[in-house]
Amino acid sequence: MSIGTGVVLFVIGAILVWGLDFVLPNVNLDTIGYILMVAGVVVFIVGLILATRRRTAVSTTRTAEAAPVTRERIVERRTDADPL
């Protein structure tokens, strides 16, 4: 989602800088466009970093029997899953 948001911000900023040719009083559309393009690049890069990061989950299960001889079984499961 953040990758798409970054692209949209960049495109809106580019339209403000190079696509529009009118002047608003007290508003510099070029500056706003450049700010949006920089923000779009930052959001895009953060989205890429978060998308390539892997998650690791570790679950440990311990069971003990209630007998005179105590047996303990330890099961450890590791999963590496990509975030959706």
PASENU-864666 format. One line per field, with one value per residue (C-alpha): residue number from 0; x, y, z; residue in three letters. Coordinates in nm, 4 decimals, always signed. Example, Ala and Ser with C-alpha at 12.3 -4.5 7.8 and 13.67 -1.06 7.14 Angstrom:
<kolses>
seq 0, 1 $
xx +1.2300, +1.3670 $
yy -0.4500, -0.1060 $
zz +0.7800, +0.7140 $
type ala, ser $
</kolses>
This chain:
<kolses>
seq 0, 1, 2, 3, 4, 5, 6, 7, 8, 9, 10, 11, 12, 13, 14, 15, 16, 17, 18, 19, 20, 21, 22, 23, 24, 25, 26, 27, 28, 29, 30, 31, 32, 33, 34, 35, 36, 37, 38, 39, 40, 41, 42, 43, 44, 45, 46, 47, 48, 49, 50, 51, 52, 53, 54, 55, 56, 57, 58, 59, 60, 61, 62, 63, 64, 65, 66, 67, 68, 69, 70, 71, 72, 73, 74, 75, 76, 77, 78, 79, 80, 81, 82, 83 $
xx +0.0000, +0.2768, +0.4524, +0.1392, +0.0979, +0.4548, +0.3949, +0.0724, +0.2419, +0.5255, +0.2855, +0.0747, +0.3914, +0.5170, +0.1828, +0.2012, +0.5582, +0.5485, +0.1842, +0.0109, +0.0727, -0.1190, -0.0330, -0.2179, -0.1588, +0.0581, +0.0947, +0.3990, +0.2817, +0.6359, +0.7504, +0.4464, +0.5086, +0.8736, +0.7787, +0.5214, +0.7743, +1.0334, +0.7688, +0.6631, +1.0188, +1.0611, +0.7315, +0.8206, +1.1611, +1.0117, +0.7475, +1.0146, +1.2114, +0.9026, +0.8013, +1.1386, +1.1701, +1.1018, +0.9053, +1.0132, +0.7812, +0.9001, +0.6578, +0.7636, +0.5381, +0.6251, +0.4297, +0.4912, +0.3186, +0.1805, +0.3469, +0.6162, +0.8661, +0.8579, +0.8976, +0.9210, +0.8810, +0.9881, +0.8693, +1.0073, +0.8741, +1.0326, +0.8632, +0.9866, +0.6998, +0.6888, +0.4530, +0.1425 $
yy +0.0000, +0.2453, +0.1744, +0.2811, +0.5846, +0.6900, +0.6591, +0.8610, +1.1385, +1.1525, +1.1703, +1.4443, +1.6409, +1.5988, +1.7208, +2.0277, +2.1054, +2.0334, +1.9865, +2.2989, +2.6405, +2.8875, +3.1060, +3.1250, +3.4273, +3.3496, +2.9824, +2.8409, +2.5227, +2.4271, +2.4159, +2.2137, +1.9773, +1.9242, +1.8611, +1.6021, +1.4322, +1.4066, +1.2731, +1.0211, +0.8938, +0.8617, +0.6734, +0.4484, +0.3586, +0.2910, +0.0723, -0.1273, -0.1778, -0.2968, -0.5269, -0.6990, -0.7440, -1.0992, -1.1910, -1.4708, -1.6400, -1.8839, -2.0901, -2.3249, -2.5941, -2.7765, -3.0721, -3.2750, -3.5961, -3.6287, -3.9660, -4.0624, -4.0383, -3.6886, -3.6644, -3.3328, -3.2881, -2.9621, -2.8754, -2.5668, -2.4472, -2.1716, -2.0183, -1.7550, -1.5866, -1.2968, -1.0169, -0.9852 $
zz +0.0000, +0.0830, -0.2467, -0.4344, -0.2125, -0.2884, -0.6619, -0.6384, -0.4398, -0.6911, -0.9874, -0.8283, -0.7516, -1.1092, -1.2439, -1.0206, -1.1320, -1.5053, -1.6009, -1.4762, -1.6248, -1.4135, -1.1168, -0.7881, -0.5665, -0.2639, -0.3677, -0.5409, -0.7134, -0.8134, -0.4503, -0.3455, -0.6357, -0.5436, -0.1810, -0.2903, -0.5190, -0.2399, -0.0015, -0.2649, -0.3063, +0.0716, +0.1111, -0.1831, -0.0339, +0.3107, +0.1464, -0.0360, +0.2848, +0.4704, +0.1862, +0.1693, +0.5449, +0.6628, +0.9722, +1.2017, +1.4490, +1.7139, +1.9184, +2.1978, +2.3441, +2.6658, +2.7961, +3.1109, +3.2164, +3.5688, +3.6299, +3.8779, +3.5967, +3.4589, +3.0878, +2.9236, +2.5539, +2.3972, +2.0504, +1.8856, +1.5534, +1.3492, +1.0516, +0.8157, +0.6380, +0.4014, +0.5075, +0.2960 $
type met, ser, ile, gly, thr, gly, val, val, leu, phe, val, ile, gly, ala, ile, leu, val, trp, gly, leu, asp, phe, val, leu, pro, asn, val, asn, leu, asp, thr, ile, gly, tyr, ile, leu, met, val, ala, gly, val, val, val, phe, ile, val, gly, leu, ile, leu, ala, thr, arg, arg, arg, thr, ala, val, ser, thr, thr, arg, thr, ala, glu, ala, ala, pro, val, thr, arg, glu, arg, ile, val, glu, arg, arg, thr, asp, ala, asp, pro, leu $
</kolses>
